[in-house]
Every structure is written in C-alpha cells, then in structure tokens.
C-alpha cells in the first residue's frame, strides 16, 4: 500500500514548524557557492552529498566530505564554500545535550581529545539510514516541531548506541561541560564585548558574581576563557577575511598596531602579516577567493 500524507490535516496543525530557522532542515548549495553566518545555536551538519570547505575558530578551509558529521558551536563565525556542490542536513540544538537518561555530555569529560582537530566523525550506516527516512518525511511535508524534537533525541540515542565515547568526545569537544541559559548567553554574546567587565554589564550582574557564575559553568575564569576566544577570533579574522591588520586591531580593542602585533606574536606565534602571508602561500586568504 502506498504511503500518502494527509497534508491538509498536517498543515493545519499549530505545531507545524513555520520558523525561518527550523530545528532541522536540508540545505543545498550549487557549484562554487560561498556563504557565511554567525551560528546562533550549536549545529550538527550531516553531509550526504558532495563536500564543503569550512572555516571557523582556528579551522581554516577544512574539507568536510560526503558521509561526515561536523559540529558548529554556538557563537562561532562560520564561513564555507563548495567547489562541486553540496547537500547536507542541519540539526539546531536548542536544549542541553543528553544522549539518554543515563548518559549526558558530562560523561565525556574524561576522554582525551585533540582540540586542534575539526570536530567531526563519520556517519555510520545506521545514521545514514535514519537520515534517509527523516529526509523522506520532510519532503512529504512533515515539519512538525514536536516531530523534529523527537528526531533530535533519536539521533542522540543512535550516537550513544553506535559510537565510542572517544568518538563522541571528539565531535562534541567544543561544547563539553557547557550547558544552561547562562552558557547559552555567553556563547551568543562573547564576540560583542572586549572585557569581562563589559560582559558582566551586558548580563546586568556584578563583576564578582559574573565570574563566579562563569567559572561554575565553564570550569575556568571568564578572563581565561575570553582570552582564548579572543585569540580564536583574531586568528579567524587574519586567516579568513580581507580585513586589514589595522582594522582587526581596532575591532578587537587594541590601542595600536604594534600592540596588536606583539599580542599575535605571544598568542599565535608570529606577527599577523606573517600569518596572513603563510595562509596565502598555502592557497589563499579567504573562502571567497
């Protein structure tokens, strides 16, 4: 018997998802497309056709091919391009990550990971089969938010059942140990402020209380964490944009170009001009070239 969707009933339901940024969507890009965005919610990208080259944080033009899953952390400035065209499914995670009732993301804290590697893992056949069914239902017109929430829970059950802890730790290392409304606020807003004091003011909280809350959520002081993120943002700007070094320095709160140069030498190992020249020699400065 042929499966036929009772579309009239479904479309009329108030749970039928109509937001501009749905929890789950299929995205297609043509040959030589380039795009960028600031990620507002942590995203899982499942590439099922073609490939793309991604840049965010310290990662520069790293290839994500067919059959790969990659994680984009909330708040990151993401840029991508595709040479051959690409189709992928996006899942936007709006709740704290939990694989099942007995296994949360905190269970991965003890696993050793290389944080300089792209947070990605291969798709198991069971995940590919799961995606095929999900995409078929979406093509039929099922976009119910409750259904999408259940599908996101289901993929985490599959992660728990079919992947090793070390694999999951590698995929989720950018967000391990991070959860809750406060952490979500931090990830969405850290690029808007230059100092911890500005951050505390934005949160309408005293500096001491903000730092206590920060350390409880992230395990390090706000200053340590923001320093790391500042270095990541600077590295991203140098390696993947056409901004001048002076422009980057001004945007990141440096008083002079020499001060910015010294900062880069200390935290990135070389002057910004040398880093940029090295990137050009390796194949181009931006994802738009």
C-alpha positions as CSV (number, residue, x, y, z in Angstrom):
1,X,0.0,0.0,0.0
2,X,1.3,3.4,-1.0
3,X,2.1,5.9,1.9
4,X,0.2,9.1,1.4
5,X,0.5,12.1,3.7
6,X,-2.8,13.6,4.9
7,X,-1.3,17.0,4.2
8,X,-4.4,19.1,4.9
9,X,-4.6,17.8,8.5
10,X,-0.9,18.2,9.0
11,X,-0.5,21.7,7.6
12,X,-3.4,22.9,9.7
13,X,-1.8,21.7,12.9
14,X,-0.4,24.6,15.1
15,X,2.8,22.5,15.7
16,X,3.7,22.5,12.0
17,X,7.0,24.3,12.0
18,X,7.0,27.7,10.2
19,X,10.0,29.5,11.7
20,X,12.7,30.9,9.4
21,X,15.3,28.8,11.3
22,X,13.7,25.4,11.8
23,X,15.2,22.8,14.1
24,X,16.0,20.5,11.2
25,X,16.4,21.5,7.5
26,X,18.0,20.2,4.4
27,X,20.4,22.7,2.7
28,X,21.6,22.6,-0.9
29,X,24.4,24.7,-2.4
30,X,25.5,24.8,-6.0
31,X,29.0,24.5,-7.5
32,X,31.3,27.3,-6.3
33,X,28.9,28.7,-3.8
34,X,30.2,30.6,-0.8
35,X,28.3,31.6,2.4
36,X,28.8,32.7,6.0
37,X,26.9,33.2,9.2
38,X,27.2,33.6,13.0
39,X,25.9,30.4,14.5
40,X,23.1,31.2,17.0
41,X,22.6,27.6,18.2
42,X,25.0,24.7,18.2
43,X,24.5,22.9,15.0
44,X,25.2,19.4,13.7
45,X,25.9,19.2,10.0
46,X,25.3,15.8,8.2
47,X,26.8,15.9,4.7
48,X,25.1,13.3,2.5
49,X,26.2,14.5,-1.0
50,X,29.2,16.5,-2.3
51,X,31.6,18.3,0.0
52,X,32.3,21.7,1.5
53,X,35.3,23.6,3.0
54,X,34.7,25.2,6.4
55,X,36.4,27.9,8.4
56,X,35.6,28.8,12.0
57,X,37.7,29.5,15.1
58,X,41.2,28.0,14.4
59,X,40.0,25.9,11.5
60,X,40.8,27.2,8.0
61,X,39.3,25.7,4.8
62,X,39.0,22.2,6.2
63,X,37.2,19.8,3.9
64,X,34.0,18.0,5.1
65,X,33.1,15.3,2.6
66,X,30.2,13.1,1.9
67,X,29.4,10.9,4.9
68,X,30.8,13.2,7.5
69,X,29.2,14.8,10.6
70,X,30.6,18.1,11.9
71,X,29.7,20.3,14.9
72,X,29.5,24.1,14.8
73,X,29.5,25.6,18.3
74,X,27.1,28.4,19.2
75,X,28.5,31.9,18.7
76,X,31.2,30.9,16.1
77,X,31.6,32.9,12.9
78,X,31.2,30.2,10.2
79,X,32.3,30.5,6.6
80,X,32.1,27.8,3.9
81,X,32.5,27.2,0.2
82,X,31.8,24.3,-2.1
83,X,33.6,23.5,-5.4
84,X,31.4,20.6,-6.5
85,X,28.1,21.5,-4.8
86,X,26.8,20.0,-1.5
87,X,23.7,18.8,0.2
88,X,23.6,18.5,4.0
89,X,21.1,18.2,6.8
90,X,21.3,20.7,9.7
91,X,20.1,20.0,13.3
92,X,20.0,23.0,15.6
93,X,20.4,22.1,19.2
94,X,18.3,24.3,21.5
95,X,18.5,22.3,24.7
96,X,21.3,20.9,26.8
97,X,22.9,17.8,25.1
98,X,21.8,14.5,26.6
99,X,22.3,11.1,24.9
100,X,19.9,9.2,27.1
101,X,18.6,9.3,30.7
102,X,21.8,7.7,32.0
103,X,24.4,9.3,29.7
104,X,24.9,13.1,29.4
105,X,27.6,15.1,27.7
106,X,29.4,15.4,31.0
107,X,30.2,11.7,30.8
108,X,32.7,12.6,28.1
109,X,34.8,15.0,30.2
110,X,37.4,12.4,31.0
111,X,38.1,11.5,27.3
112,X,41.2,12.9,25.8
113,X,40.7,14.8,22.6
114,X,42.9,16.9,20.2
115,X,41.2,20.3,20.2
116,X,43.1,21.4,17.1
117,X,41.3,18.8,15.0
118,X,38.0,19.6,13.3
119,X,35.1,18.3,15.5
120,X,33.8,15.7,13.1
121,X,33.1,12.0,12.8
122,X,32.0,9.6,10.0
123,X,28.3,8.7,9.6
124,X,27.6,5.1,10.4
125,X,25.3,3.2,8.0
126,X,22.6,3.3,10.7
127,X,22.8,7.1,10.8
128,X,22.6,7.3,7.0
129,X,19.5,5.1,7.0
130,X,18.0,7.3,9.8
131,X,18.6,10.4,7.7
132,X,17.1,8.9,4.6
133,X,13.9,8.2,6.4
134,X,13.9,11.7,8.0
135,X,14.5,13.5,4.7
136,X,11.8,11.4,3.0
137,X,9.2,12.5,5.7
138,X,10.3,16.2,5.4
139,X,10.0,16.0,1.6
140,X,6.4,14.7,2.2
141,X,5.7,17.9,4.1
142,X,6.2,16.9,7.8
143,X,7.8,19.8,9.6
144,X,6.1,19.5,13.0
145,X,8.3,20.9,15.7
146,X,7.4,18.1,18.1
147,X,8.4,15.6,15.5
148,X,11.7,17.4,14.9
149,X,12.4,17.4,18.7
150,X,11.9,13.7,18.8
151,X,14.2,13.1,15.8
152,X,17.0,15.1,17.5
153,X,16.5,13.0,20.6
154,X,16.6,9.9,18.4
155,X,19.9,10.8,16.8
156,X,21.5,11.2,20.2
157,X,20.3,7.7,21.1
158,X,22.0,6.4,18.0
159,X,25.2,8.3,18.9
160,X,25.1,6.6,22.3
161,X,24.5,3.1,20.8
162,X,26.8,3.1,17.8
163,X,29.7,5.3,18.6
164,X,32.6,5.0,21.1
165,X,33.0,7.6,23.8
166,X,36.2,8.9,22.3
167,X,34.5,9.5,19.0
168,X,31.6,11.4,20.7
169,X,34.2,13.4,22.7
170,X,35.9,14.4,19.5
171,X,32.7,15.6,17.9
172,X,31.4,17.4,20.9
173,X,34.6,18.8,22.5
174,X,33.7,22.4,21.7
175,X,30.6,22.2,24.0
176,X,31.6,19.5,26.5
177,X,30.8,20.8,30.0
178,X,28.8,23.7,28.7
179,X,25.1,24.0,29.3
180,X,22.2,26.1,30.6
181,X,20.9,29.5,29.9
182,X,23.9,31.3,31.2
183,X,26.3,29.4,29.0
184,X,24.0,30.0,26.0
185,X,24.1,33.7,26.8
186,X,27.9,33.7,26.9
187,X,28.3,31.8,23.6
188,X,25.9,34.1,21.8
189,X,27.4,37.3,23.1
190,X,31.1,36.9,23.7
191,X,32.1,38.4,20.3
192,X,30.2,41.6,21.2
193,X,32.3,42.5,24.2
194,X,36.0,43.2,24.7
195,X,36.4,42.9,28.5
196,X,35.0,40.8,31.3
197,X,33.6,44.0,32.9
198,X,31.7,44.7,29.7
199,X,30.3,41.2,29.7
200,X,29.1,41.5,33.3
201,X,27.4,44.7,32.5
202,X,25.7,43.2,29.5
203,X,24.4,40.4,31.8
204,X,23.4,43.1,34.3
205,X,25.4,41.4,37.0
206,X,28.3,42.4,39.3
207,X,31.8,41.5,38.1
208,X,32.5,39.1,41.1
209,X,29.1,37.3,40.7
210,X,29.6,37.1,36.9
211,X,33.0,35.5,37.3
212,X,31.7,33.0,39.9
213,X,28.8,32.0,37.6
214,X,31.2,31.8,34.7
215,X,33.7,29.5,36.5
216,X,30.8,27.2,37.6
217,X,29.6,26.9,34.0
218,X,32.9,26.7,32.1
219,X,35.4,25.5,34.6
220,X,37.8,28.4,34.1
221,X,37.7,32.1,34.9
222,X,35.9,34.5,32.5
223,X,39.2,36.2,31.7
224,X,41.0,32.9,30.8
225,X,38.1,31.8,28.6
226,X,37.7,35.2,26.9
227,X,41.4,35.4,26.2
228,X,41.2,32.0,24.4
229,X,38.2,33.1,22.4
230,X,39.8,36.5,21.5
231,X,42.8,34.6,20.1
232,X,40.5,32.4,18.1
233,X,38.6,35.4,16.7
234,X,41.8,37.2,15.8
235,X,43.2,34.1,14.1
236,X,39.9,33.7,12.2
237,X,40.0,37.3,11.0
238,X,43.6,37.1,9.9
239,X,43.3,33.8,8.1
240,X,39.8,34.0,6.5
241,X,38.9,37.7,5.9
242,X,40.1,40.6,3.8
243,X,40.2,43.0,6.8
244,X,43.5,44.9,7.2
245,X,45.6,44.2,10.2
246,X,44.9,47.7,11.5
247,X,41.1,47.2,11.1
248,X,41.3,43.9,13.0
249,X,43.4,45.5,15.8
250,X,40.8,48.4,16.1
251,X,37.8,46.0,16.2
252,X,39.4,43.8,18.9
253,X,40.2,46.8,21.1
254,X,44.0,47.3,20.6
255,X,45.3,50.8,21.0
256,X,47.9,50.5,18.3
257,X,49.2,48.2,15.5
258,X,52.5,47.4,17.4
259,X,50.5,46.4,20.4
260,X,48.3,44.1,18.2
261,X,51.5,42.7,16.6
262,X,53.0,41.9,20.0
263,X,49.8,40.2,21.1
264,X,49.8,38.0,18.0
265,X,53.5,37.0,18.4
266,X,52.7,36.0,22.0
267,X,49.5,34.0,21.4
268,X,49.7,32.9,17.8
269,X,53.5,32.6,17.4
270,X,54.0,35.2,14.7
271,X,53.1,38.7,13.5
272,X,49.7,39.0,11.8
273,X,51.3,39.9,8.4
274,X,53.5,36.7,8.6
275,X,50.5,34.5,9.5
276,X,48.5,36.0,6.6
277,X,51.4,35.6,4.1
278,X,51.7,31.9,5.2
279,X,48.0,31.4,4.5
280,X,48.3,33.0,1.1
281,X,51.2,30.7,0.2
282,X,49.1,27.7,1.4
283,X,46.3,28.5,-1.1
284,X,44.5,31.8,-0.5
285,X,43.5,34.1,2.3
286,X,39.7,33.9,2.3
287,X,37.0,31.5,1.4
288,X,35.8,33.9,-1.2
289,X,38.8,33.8,-3.5
